[in-house]
Amino acid sequence: MPLSPIARIRRFNRAVTTETGALDQSFLGRGRPLGAARVLNAIGPSGRAVSDIRDFLDLDTGLLSRLLRALEDEGLIGVVEDRKDKRRRFAVLTQEGHREYEAYEKLSNDRAQTLLDRHPHPEQLLAAMDLIASALGRDRIEIVATDPESATAFHCLESYYAELAARFSMGFDPAKAARLDSADMRPPRGQFLVALSDGLPSGCVGLKGTDKGFAEIKRLWVAPSARGLGLAKRLMSEIETHAREMGITTLRLDTNSALPEAAGLYHKLGWTEIERFNDDPYPDLFFEKRV
């Protein structure tokens, strides 16, 4: 008899509760429960607005106030008013708070490494965790602008190139593709966006400015763990908004028929197939859209 999906989810929930120490009154042996430790982590070395902590952790205002008060009583944090807006309050770590934060970081990293070391297939375990984290945090994935040569952008682009190399029958070498200058994807000429799931990159897309009467959409990629969540559509919508704000009225892009899901997305989003407009050896499908 097949296992009930509900029973499998509940088993997973129990396993995570036990592994993370959610019920421990002394999380990682530091003398306070998980809730207080998570708030300390959310504040971080740079401090954070109380409202942002509440939204990030999805906490009730009353519960967050109690947790902050307990951390203040321990001498780990201070809560101060924003000099420019007295309605906003900021939580910052004290010197002792910084030490406690670092202690939690080391213990948490060690615990995570132990979990990976115990598993015979750590990459499969990580892929499963990425899938679950993306599904649970889908409504909290944020899209932000970044420099196309940042570490976050580099991770996304390297992942994108690796996938093309695996899926194209002829492989993929970025050096043989049409030249893409990072300056063309920086304001005011262009833009580069990344999707972040709890700070980790889950997708990207670039807007490449040209002097040809149109701009190009480049490097649309979504991590396998985040596919099916509507993220590619969100990235395309955001980059089109940036294009309109820059006064760009015509967009073009190219793709390869080995990526049918990409072509399907562009058709659904109102893009029209056109004739080849570049000499890039990899694409065989070309699209245009008026924005």
Sine and cosine of phi, psi and omega as CSV:
sin_phi,cos_phi,sin_psi,cos_psi,sin_omega,cos_omega
0.00,0.00,0.77,-0.64,-0.01,-1.00
-0.91,0.41,0.55,-0.83,0.01,-1.00
-0.94,0.33,0.61,-0.79,0.03,-1.00
-0.92,0.40,0.74,-0.67,0.06,-1.00
-0.83,0.56,-0.62,0.79,0.01,-1.00
-0.90,0.43,-0.68,0.74,0.01,-1.00
-0.89,0.45,-0.60,0.80,0.01,-1.00
-0.93,0.37,-0.65,0.76,0.04,-1.00
-0.90,0.43,-0.68,0.73,-0.01,-1.00
-0.92,0.40,-0.59,0.81,0.09,-1.00
-0.88,0.47,-0.69,0.72,0.03,-1.00
-0.87,0.49,-0.70,0.71,0.00,-1.00
-0.87,0.50,-0.66,0.75,0.02,-1.00
-0.91,0.40,-0.64,0.77,0.00,-1.00
-0.90,0.44,-0.69,0.73,0.00,-1.00
-0.92,0.40,-0.66,0.75,0.02,-1.00
-0.85,0.52,-0.68,0.73,0.00,-1.00
-0.94,0.34,-0.72,0.70,-0.06,-1.00
-0.90,0.43,-0.63,0.78,-0.05,-1.00
-0.99,0.12,-0.18,0.98,-0.02,-1.00
0.95,0.30,0.53,0.85,-0.07,-1.00
-0.88,0.47,-0.46,0.89,-0.04,-1.00
-0.99,-0.12,-0.06,1.00,-0.01,-1.00
-0.94,0.33,0.68,-0.73,0.10,-0.99
-0.98,0.19,-0.26,0.97,0.05,-1.00
-0.77,-0.63,0.99,0.14,-0.06,-1.00
-0.88,0.48,0.82,-0.57,-0.03,-1.00
0.82,0.57,0.41,0.91,0.08,-1.00
0.95,0.31,0.36,0.93,-0.05,-1.00
-0.98,-0.19,0.10,1.00,0.15,-0.99
1.00,0.00,0.13,0.99,0.03,-1.00
-0.59,-0.81,0.42,-0.91,-0.04,-1.00
-0.95,0.31,0.14,-0.99,-0.07,-1.00
-0.85,0.52,-0.64,0.77,-0.05,-1.00
-0.83,0.55,-0.73,0.68,0.00,-1.00
-0.91,0.41,-0.62,0.78,0.01,-1.00
-0.91,0.42,-0.62,0.79,0.02,-1.00
-0.92,0.39,-0.62,0.79,0.04,-1.00
-0.91,0.42,-0.67,0.74,0.04,-1.00
-0.87,0.50,-0.68,0.74,0.03,-1.00
-0.91,0.42,-0.64,0.77,-0.02,-1.00
-0.92,0.39,-0.53,0.85,0.05,-1.00
-0.91,0.42,-0.75,0.67,0.08,-1.00
0.92,0.38,0.12,-0.99,-0.07,-1.00
-0.87,0.49,-0.45,0.89,-0.06,-1.00
-1.00,-0.06,-0.09,1.00,-0.06,-1.00
0.99,0.16,0.23,-0.97,-0.06,-1.00
-0.35,-0.94,0.54,-0.84,0.06,-1.00
-0.90,0.43,0.65,-0.76,-0.02,-1.00
-0.86,0.52,-0.64,0.77,0.01,-1.00
-0.90,0.44,-0.58,0.81,0.03,-1.00
-0.93,0.36,-0.62,0.79,0.05,-1.00
-0.88,0.47,-0.71,0.71,0.00,-1.00
-0.86,0.51,-0.72,0.70,-0.02,-1.00
-0.93,0.37,-0.66,0.75,-0.06,-1.00
-0.90,0.43,-0.67,0.74,-0.02,-1.00
-1.00,-0.06,-0.09,1.00,-0.01,-1.00
0.81,0.59,0.79,0.61,-0.05,-1.00
-0.97,-0.25,0.55,-0.84,0.17,-0.99
-0.88,0.47,0.63,-0.78,-0.05,-1.00
-0.84,0.54,-0.68,0.73,-0.01,-1.00
-0.90,0.44,-0.69,0.73,0.01,-1.00
-0.90,0.44,-0.68,0.73,0.01,-1.00
-0.88,0.47,-0.66,0.75,0.02,-1.00
-0.87,0.50,-0.67,0.75,0.01,-1.00
-0.91,0.41,-0.66,0.75,0.01,-1.00
-0.91,0.41,-0.66,0.75,0.03,-1.00
-0.90,0.43,-0.66,0.75,0.00,-1.00
-0.89,0.45,-0.64,0.77,0.01,-1.00
-0.91,0.42,-0.65,0.76,0.04,-1.00
-0.93,0.38,-0.57,0.82,0.09,-1.00
-0.90,0.43,-0.69,0.73,-0.01,-1.00
-0.88,0.47,-0.49,0.87,0.04,-1.00
-0.99,0.17,-0.15,0.99,-0.04,-1.00
0.98,0.19,0.36,0.93,-0.05,-1.00
-1.00,-0.07,-0.42,0.91,-0.03,-1.00
-0.65,-0.76,0.26,-0.97,0.19,-0.98
-0.75,-0.66,0.55,-0.83,0.03,-1.00
-0.90,-0.44,0.86,-0.51,-0.10,-0.99
-0.82,-0.57,0.35,-0.94,0.05,-1.00
-0.99,0.13,0.54,-0.84,0.12,-0.99
-0.94,0.33,0.79,-0.61,-0.03,-1.00
-0.89,0.46,-0.50,0.86,-0.05,-1.00
-1.00,-0.01,-0.40,0.91,-0.03,-1.00
-0.59,-0.81,0.99,-0.16,-0.10,-1.00
-0.93,0.38,-0.16,0.99,0.05,-1.00
-0.98,0.20,-0.31,0.95,-0.01,-1.00
-0.99,-0.16,0.65,-0.76,0.05,-1.00
-0.87,-0.50,0.56,-0.83,0.00,-1.00
-0.88,-0.47,0.66,-0.75,0.11,-0.99
-0.98,-0.21,0.75,-0.66,-0.01,-1.00
-0.74,-0.67,0.52,-0.86,0.01,-1.00
-0.98,0.18,0.64,-0.77,0.16,-0.99
-0.99,0.16,0.03,-1.00,0.04,-1.00
-0.86,0.51,-0.68,0.73,0.05,-1.00
-0.92,0.40,-0.57,0.82,0.04,-1.00
-0.89,0.45,-0.64,0.77,0.05,-1.00
-0.88,0.47,-0.67,0.74,0.02,-1.00
-0.89,0.45,-0.66,0.75,0.00,-1.00
-0.93,0.38,-0.63,0.77,0.05,-1.00
-0.85,0.52,-0.74,0.67,-0.01,-1.00
-0.90,0.43,-0.60,0.80,0.03,-1.00
-0.89,0.46,-0.70,0.72,0.04,-1.00
-0.89,0.45,-0.65,0.76,0.00,-1.00
-0.86,0.51,-0.73,0.68,-0.02,-1.00
-0.90,0.43,-0.72,0.69,0.00,-1.00
-0.89,0.46,-0.66,0.75,0.00,-1.00
-0.92,0.40,-0.67,0.75,0.03,-1.00
-0.90,0.44,-0.68,0.73,0.01,-1.00
-0.89,0.45,-0.64,0.77,0.00,-1.00
-0.91,0.40,-0.65,0.76,0.03,-1.00
-0.90,0.43,-0.67,0.74,0.01,-1.00
-0.90,0.44,-0.62,0.78,0.04,-1.00
-0.88,0.47,-0.66,0.75,0.02,-1.00
-0.89,0.46,-0.68,0.73,0.02,-1.00
-0.91,0.41,-0.66,0.75,-0.03,-1.00
-0.91,0.42,-0.48,0.88,-0.02,-1.00
-0.97,0.24,-0.37,0.93,-0.12,-0.99
-1.00,-0.03,0.68,-0.73,-0.03,-1.00
-0.95,0.31,-0.34,0.94,-0.02,-1.00
-0.74,-0.68,0.96,0.28,-0.10,-1.00
-0.86,0.50,-0.56,0.83,-0.01,-1.00
-0.92,0.39,-0.62,0.79,0.06,-1.00
-0.91,0.41,-0.62,0.78,0.04,-1.00
-0.89,0.46,-0.71,0.71,0.00,-1.00
-0.90,0.43,-0.64,0.77,0.01,-1.00
-0.89,0.45,-0.65,0.76,0.03,-1.00
-0.91,0.42,-0.64,0.77,0.02,-1.00
-0.91,0.41,-0.65,0.76,0.03,-1.00
-0.88,0.47,-0.67,0.74,0.00,-1.00
-0.88,0.48,-0.72,0.70,-0.03,-1.00
-0.92,0.38,-0.70,0.71,-0.02,-1.00
-0.88,0.47,-0.64,0.77,0.02,-1.00
-0.91,0.41,-0.65,0.76,-0.01,-1.00
-0.92,0.40,-0.70,0.71,-0.03,-1.00
-0.95,0.32,-0.49,0.87,-0.05,-1.00
-0.96,-0.26,0.33,0.94,-0.11,-0.99
-0.84,0.54,-0.58,0.81,-0.03,-1.00
-0.98,0.19,-0.12,0.99,-0.01,-1.00
-0.94,-0.34,0.09,1.00,0.07,-1.00
-0.94,0.35,0.82,-0.58,-0.01,-1.00
-0.93,-0.36,0.52,-0.86,0.02,-1.00
-0.93,-0.36,0.84,-0.54,-0.07,-1.00
-0.75,-0.67,0.42,-0.91,0.08,-1.00
-0.99,0.14,0.60,-0.80,0.05,-1.00
-0.53,-0.85,0.23,-0.97,0.06,-1.00
-0.96,0.29,0.67,-0.74,-0.03,-1.00
-0.91,0.42,-0.17,0.98,0.05,-1.00
-0.94,-0.33,0.21,0.98,0.05,-1.00
-0.95,0.32,0.27,-0.96,0.01,-1.00
-0.88,0.47,-0.61,0.80,0.01,-1.00
-0.91,0.41,-0.71,0.70,0.03,-1.00
-0.90,0.44,-0.65,0.76,0.00,-1.00
-0.86,0.50,-0.69,0.73,0.03,-1.00
-0.86,0.51,-0.74,0.68,-0.02,-1.00
-0.88,0.47,-0.71,0.70,-0.06,-1.00
-0.92,0.38,-0.64,0.77,0.04,-1.00
-0.90,0.44,-0.63,0.78,0.05,-1.00
-0.91,0.41,-0.65,0.76,0.03,-1.00
-0.88,0.48,-0.74,0.67,-0.01,-1.00
-0.89,0.45,-0.64,0.77,0.00,-1.00
-0.90,0.44,-0.62,0.79,0.01,-1.00
-0.93,0.36,-0.66,0.75,0.04,-1.00
-0.88,0.47,-0.65,0.76,0.00,-1.00
-0.88,0.48,-0.57,0.82,-0.01,-1.00
-0.98,0.21,-0.52,0.85,-0.12,-0.99
-1.00,-0.09,-0.44,0.90,0.01,-1.00
-0.99,0.15,0.70,-0.71,0.00,-1.00
-0.89,0.45,-0.48,0.88,-0.01,-1.00
-1.00,-0.09,0.10,1.00,-0.08,-1.00
0.96,0.28,-0.12,-0.99,0.02,-1.00
-0.52,-0.85,0.78,-0.63,0.06,-1.00
-0.81,-0.59,0.93,-0.38,-0.03,-1.00
-0.82,0.58,-0.49,0.87,-0.03,-1.00
-0.94,0.35,-0.38,0.92,0.00,-1.00
-1.00,-0.08,-0.19,0.98,0.03,-1.00
-0.98,0.21,0.18,-0.98,0.04,-1.00
-0.84,0.54,0.67,-0.74,-0.07,-1.00
-0.88,0.48,0.71,-0.71,0.00,-1.00
-0.80,-0.60,0.95,-0.30,-0.03,-1.00
-1.00,0.07,0.78,-0.62,0.01,-1.00
-0.85,0.53,-0.53,0.85,-0.01,-1.00
-0.88,0.48,-0.46,0.89,0.01,-1.00
-0.97,0.26,-0.20,0.98,0.01,-1.00
-0.91,-0.41,0.43,0.90,0.10,-0.99
-0.88,-0.48,0.58,-0.82,0.08,-1.00
-0.87,0.50,0.54,-0.84,0.10,1.00
-1.00,0.00,0.10,0.99,-0.09,-1.00
-1.00,0.09,-0.59,0.80,-0.03,-1.00
-0.43,-0.90,-0.36,-0.93,-0.04,-1.00
-0.33,-0.94,0.41,-0.91,0.10,-1.00
-0.70,-0.71,0.81,-0.59,-0.05,-1.00
-0.90,-0.44,0.58,-0.82,0.12,-0.99
-0.79,-0.61,0.52,-0.85,0.10,-0.99
-0.99,-0.17,0.77,-0.63,-0.05,-1.00
-0.89,-0.45,0.79,-0.61,0.09,-1.00
-0.95,-0.32,0.97,-0.24,-0.07,-1.00
0.80,0.61,0.66,0.75,0.07,-1.00
1.00,0.03,-0.19,0.98,-0.02,-1.00
-0.98,-0.19,0.66,-0.75,-0.07,-1.00
-0.92,0.39,0.73,-0.68,0.01,-1.00
-0.82,-0.57,-0.03,1.00,0.00,-1.00
0.07,-1.00,0.18,-0.98,0.01,-1.00
-0.35,-0.94,0.25,-0.97,0.14,-0.99
-0.30,-0.95,0.56,-0.83,-0.01,-1.00
-0.86,-0.51,0.49,-0.87,0.13,-0.99
-0.91,-0.42,0.91,-0.40,-0.05,-1.00
-0.98,-0.20,0.89,-0.46,0.07,-1.00
-0.97,0.25,0.56,-0.83,0.04,-1.00
-0.70,-0.71,0.07,-1.00,0.09,-1.00
-0.93,-0.36,0.51,0.86,-0.11,-0.99
-0.92,-0.38,0.17,0.99,-0.01,-1.00
1.00,0.01,0.08,1.00,0.06,-1.00
-0.48,-0.88,0.30,-0.95,0.13,-0.99
-0.91,-0.42,0.29,-0.96,-0.04,-1.00
-0.88,-0.47,0.59,-0.81,0.17,-0.99
-1.00,-0.02,0.79,-0.61,-0.06,-1.00
-0.76,-0.65,0.47,-0.89,0.21,-0.98
0.84,0.54,0.68,0.73,0.12,-0.99
-0.95,0.30,0.85,-0.53,-0.02,-1.00
-0.53,-0.85,0.64,-0.77,0.10,-1.00
-0.78,-0.63,0.72,-0.69,0.02,-1.00
-0.86,0.51,0.60,-0.80,0.01,-1.00
-0.79,0.61,-0.58,0.81,-0.03,-1.00
-0.93,0.37,-0.32,0.95,-0.06,-1.00
-0.95,-0.33,0.13,0.99,-0.01,-1.00
-0.97,0.25,0.53,-0.85,-0.04,-1.00
1.00,0.03,0.03,1.00,-0.03,-1.00
-0.97,-0.23,0.11,0.99,0.00,-1.00
0.99,0.16,0.26,0.97,-0.09,-1.00
-0.95,0.30,-0.61,0.79,0.02,-1.00
-0.88,0.48,-0.66,0.75,0.04,-1.00
-0.89,0.45,-0.67,0.75,0.03,-1.00
-0.89,0.46,-0.70,0.72,0.00,-1.00
-0.89,0.46,-0.68,0.74,0.01,-1.00
-0.91,0.42,-0.66,0.75,0.02,-1.00
-0.89,0.46,-0.69,0.73,-0.01,-1.00
-0.90,0.43,-0.69,0.73,-0.06,-1.00
-0.94,0.33,-0.54,0.84,0.08,-1.00
-0.92,0.39,-0.60,0.80,0.06,-1.00
-0.89,0.46,-0.69,0.72,0.04,-1.00
-0.88,0.48,-0.65,0.76,0.01,-1.00
-0.88,0.48,-0.72,0.69,0.01,-1.00
-0.88,0.48,-0.66,0.75,-0.01,-1.00
-0.91,0.41,-0.40,0.92,0.04,-1.00
-1.00,0.02,0.00,1.00,0.01,-1.00
0.99,0.11,0.23,0.97,0.02,-1.00
-0.99,0.13,0.74,-0.68,-0.06,-1.00
-0.93,-0.37,-0.33,0.95,-0.03,-1.00
-0.78,-0.63,0.77,-0.64,0.03,-1.00
-0.87,-0.48,0.55,-0.83,0.11,-0.99
-0.73,-0.68,0.36,-0.93,0.09,-1.00
-0.41,-0.91,0.26,-0.97,0.08,-1.00
-0.72,-0.70,0.36,-0.93,0.04,-1.00
-0.43,-0.90,-0.03,-1.00,-0.03,-1.00
-0.88,-0.48,0.59,-0.81,-0.04,-1.00
-0.91,0.41,-0.18,0.98,0.11,-0.99
-0.96,0.27,-0.11,0.99,0.04,-1.00
-0.88,-0.47,0.93,0.37,-0.09,-1.00
-0.88,0.47,-0.49,0.87,0.01,-1.00
-0.92,0.40,-0.51,0.86,0.03,-1.00
-0.93,0.36,-0.75,0.66,0.02,-1.00
-0.87,0.49,-0.65,0.76,0.03,-1.00
-0.88,0.48,-0.66,0.76,0.03,-1.00
-0.89,0.46,-0.71,0.70,-0.05,-1.00
-0.90,0.44,-0.63,0.78,0.06,-1.00
-0.88,0.47,-0.69,0.73,-0.02,-1.00
-0.90,0.43,-0.51,0.86,-0.05,-1.00
-1.00,0.01,0.16,0.99,0.11,-0.99
1.00,0.01,0.27,0.96,0.07,-1.00
-0.99,0.13,0.52,-0.86,-0.03,-1.00
-0.91,-0.43,0.72,-0.70,0.05,-1.00
-0.94,0.35,0.66,-0.75,0.00,-1.00
-0.73,-0.68,0.03,-1.00,0.06,-1.00
-0.95,0.31,0.33,-0.94,0.06,-1.00
-0.81,0.59,0.71,-0.71,0.01,-1.00
-0.84,-0.54,0.14,0.99,0.06,-1.00
-0.53,-0.85,0.08,-1.00,-0.02,-1.00
-0.94,-0.33,0.37,0.93,0.06,-1.00
-0.88,0.47,0.78,-0.62,-0.08,-1.00
-0.96,0.29,-0.23,0.97,-0.12,-0.99
-1.00,-0.03,-0.69,0.73,-0.04,-1.00
-0.97,0.25,0.46,-0.89,0.11,-0.99
-0.71,-0.70,0.07,1.00,0.08,-1.00
-0.79,-0.61,0.66,-0.75,-0.09,-1.00
-0.70,-0.71,0.64,-0.77,-0.12,-0.99
-0.72,-0.70,0.37,-0.93,0.06,-1.00
-0.61,-0.80,0.49,-0.87,0.06,-1.00
-0.51,-0.86,0.68,-0.73,0.12,-0.99
-1.00,0.00,0.77,-0.64,0.00,-1.00
-0.86,-0.50,0.00,0.00,0.00,0.00
